[in-house]
Amino acid sequence: MNDDRLIVALDVPDAVSALNLTHKLGDAVSFYKIGLGMLTGGGLGLANELKQEHGKRIFLDMKLFDIGATVENAVRGLAQFDLDFLTVHGDPQVVAAAKEGAGGKDLKILAVTILTSLDRTDLDGCLLKPGAIEDLVIERAERAFEAGADGVIASPHEVAHIRSLPSSNGKLVVTPGVRPLGADLGDQKRVKTPADAIAAGADHIVVGRPITRASDPAGAAIDILSSIF
């Protein structure tokens, strides 16, 4: 099976644990996300090994945020690793700097809109402007597209609205906050099923614990893939 719409989040303590997990998943999964928590546990080395030796696609979820020159330099360095996706915060100046750093490489720059673990109460605590989360996500997505983002990260609740934007044509929408029916929501707050997310227009769904903590990870991945046909 080689359906790269499913991206499995390798949210485990270190590269050895992650590599063991990928062996269990085998051919059931072709696309992996490596996040910030793995960076100090050999994450970049793991990304290269999975890409170069095992032919997997890699989503590096760094959520970069800094002044333009720093983001540009960081992305320029990461772009040398021949990876597939990289996240940055969706602020237009950050997106523009990241695209400059990517320098024409195949690395896709994905802009984070609003984290799927946040709700309106959380945004109020961060002093972010009033308004419905869906409206803020759509506005941030549109500004990120205008700044050159190759795609955005958004919850399943906002995908259809983002797809209605003319600026989303030819762009990627990658959707975390996806849980199979009956799965524990964990720290996610804006959640839908894999089938709902794909039906709304997501190109890729990101799933972690419902697969990585399953007694049969490959079986859990296959079940999710079967649900989105």
C-alpha positions in Angstrom: 0.0 0.0 0.0 1.4 3.4 -1.0 -1.2 6.0 -0.1 0.7 9.1 1.1 -2.5 10.9 2.1 -1.9 9.4 5.6 1.1 11.0 7.4 2.0 9.2 10.7 3.4 11.3 13.4 6.5 9.8 15.0 5.9 11.4 18.4 8.1 9.0 20.3 11.1 9.7 22.6 14.0 8.9 20.3 15.1 7.8 16.8 15.6 4.2 17.9 12.0 3.9 19.1 10.8 5.7 15.9 12.8 3.4 13.6 11.4 0.3 15.4 7.9 1.7 14.9 8.5 2.2 11.2 9.6 -1.4 10.9 6.3 -2.5 12.4 4.4 -0.2 10.0 6.3 -1.5 7.0 4.7 -0.8 3.6 1.4 0.3 5.2 2.8 3.8 5.6 4.9 5.9 3.2 4.9 9.3 4.8 6.1 10.3 8.3 6.1 13.4 10.4 9.1 14.2 12.6 8.4 17.0 15.1 10.3 19.3 17.4 10.2 16.8 20.3 12.3 14.4 18.3 14.9 17.0 17.2 17.2 16.3 20.2 16.6 12.6 19.9 18.2 12.1 16.5 15.3 13.4 14.5 17.3 14.8 11.5 19.4 11.7 11.3 16.2 9.6 11.3 14.6 11.8 8.6 17.6 11.2 6.4 17.6 7.5 7.0 13.9 7.1 6.3 14.2 9.2 3.2 17.4 7.9 1.7 17.5 4.3 2.8 13.8 3.4 3.0 12.2 5.7 0.4 9.7 7.3 2.7 8.4 10.8 2.4 9.2 13.1 5.4 7.3 16.0 6.9 9.6 18.0 9.3 7.3 19.7 11.7 9.5 22.4 13.2 7.0 25.3 13.3 9.8 27.8 12.8 9.3 31.4 14.1 11.9 34.1 14.3 13.2 37.2 12.5 13.3 36.8 8.8 17.0 36.4 8.4 17.1 33.6 11.0 14.2 31.7 9.4 15.7 32.1 6.0 19.1 30.7 7.1 17.5 27.8 9.0 15.4 26.8 6.1 18.3 27.1 3.7 20.2 24.6 5.8 17.2 22.2 6.1 16.5 22.4 2.4 19.8 20.6 1.8 18.4 17.4 3.3 16.0 16.6 0.4 12.9 16.4 2.7 9.3 17.0 1.6 7.4 19.3 4.0 8.5 21.9 6.5 6.3 23.9 8.8 6.7 27.5 9.8 4.4 29.8 11.7 1.9 31.4 9.4 2.9 35.0 9.8 3.5 36.4 6.3 7.0 37.7 7.0 8.0 34.2 8.3 6.5 32.5 5.3 8.2 34.8 2.9 11.6 34.3 4.6 11.1 30.5 4.6 10.3 30.5 0.9 13.5 32.5 0.2 15.5 30.1 2.3 14.0 27.1 0.4 15.6 28.6 -2.7 13.7 26.7 -5.4 14.3 23.3 -3.7 11.4 20.7 -3.7 10.9 21.3 0.0 7.3 22.5 0.5 6.7 25.3 3.1 3.6 24.8 5.1 2.2 27.6 7.2 0.6 26.8 10.6 -2.6 28.7 11.0 -3.8 28.0 14.6 -2.8 24.9 16.5 -5.5 22.2 16.7 -4.9 22.0 20.4 -6.2 25.6 21.0 -9.7 26.9 21.4 -11.1 30.4 21.8 -10.3 30.5 25.5 -6.7 29.7 24.7 -6.5 32.4 22.1 -7.9 34.9 24.6 -5.2 33.9 27.1 -2.6 34.6 24.3 -4.1 38.0 23.7 -5.0 37.2 20.1 -7.6 39.3 18.5 -11.3 38.5 19.0 -13.3 36.4 16.5 -14.3 32.9 15.7 -11.4 30.5 15.3 -12.6 29.4 11.9 -12.5 33.0 10.7 -9.0 33.6 12.0 -7.7 30.4 10.5 -9.1 31.4 7.1 -7.6 34.8 7.3 -4.2 33.5 8.3 -4.4 30.9 5.5 -5.1 33.5 2.9 -2.3 35.7 4.1 0.1 32.8 4.1 -0.8 31.9 0.5 -0.3 35.5 -0.6 3.2 35.3 1.1 4.1 32.3 -1.0 3.2 29.3 1.2 3.0 26.0 -0.6 0.2 25.0 1.8 -1.2 25.4 5.3 -1.8 23.4 8.4 -5.4 23.6 9.6 -7.9 21.5 11.6 -10.6 19.5 9.7 -13.2 22.1 10.8 -11.6 24.8 8.5 -10.6 22.8 5.5 -13.7 23.3 3.4 -13.6 27.1 4.1 -9.9 27.2 3.1 -10.7 25.3 -0.1 -13.2 28.0 -1.0 -10.5 30.6 -1.2 -9.3 31.3 -4.8 -5.8 31.6 -3.4 -5.9 27.9 -2.3 -5.9 26.6 -5.9 -2.8 24.4 -6.3 -2.0 24.6 -2.6 -1.8 21.9 0.0 -4.0 21.6 3.0 -2.6 19.3 5.7 -4.8 18.3 8.6 -3.9 17.3 12.1 -6.6 16.9 14.7 -7.8 13.8 13.0 -9.1 10.9 15.1 -10.9 7.7 14.1 -14.3 7.2 15.6 -14.0 6.2 19.3 -10.4 7.2 19.6 -9.1 9.2 22.6 -8.9 12.9 21.7 -5.7 13.4 23.8 -4.7 17.1 23.6 -6.7 17.8 20.4 -9.8 20.1 20.6 -10.9 20.7 17.0 -11.2 17.1 15.7 -13.0 15.1 13.0 -12.6 11.7 11.5 -10.1 10.9 8.7 -12.9 10.4 6.2 -14.5 13.8 7.1 -11.1 15.6 6.7 -10.4 14.1 3.3 -14.0 14.7 2.1 -13.7 18.4 3.1 -10.7 18.8 0.9 -7.5 17.9 2.9 -4.6 16.5 0.8 -3.0 14.8 3.8 -4.1 13.8 7.3 -1.7 13.5 10.2 -2.4 10.8 12.8 -0.2 9.9 15.7 -1.3 8.0 18.8 -4.3 6.1 17.4 -1.6 4.3 15.2 1.6 4.5 17.2 0.0 3.3 20.4 -2.1 0.6 18.8 -1.4 -3.0 19.6 -1.2 -3.5 15.8 0.1 -0.2 14.3 0.1 -1.5 10.7 -3.4 -2.7 11.1 -4.5 0.6 12.6 -2.9 2.5 9.7 -4.6 0.2 7.1 -8.0 0.7 8.8 -7.6 4.5 8.5 -6.5 4.3 4.9 -9.5 2.0 4.1 -11.8 4.6 5.6 -10.7 7.4 3.3 -11.3 5.8 0.0 
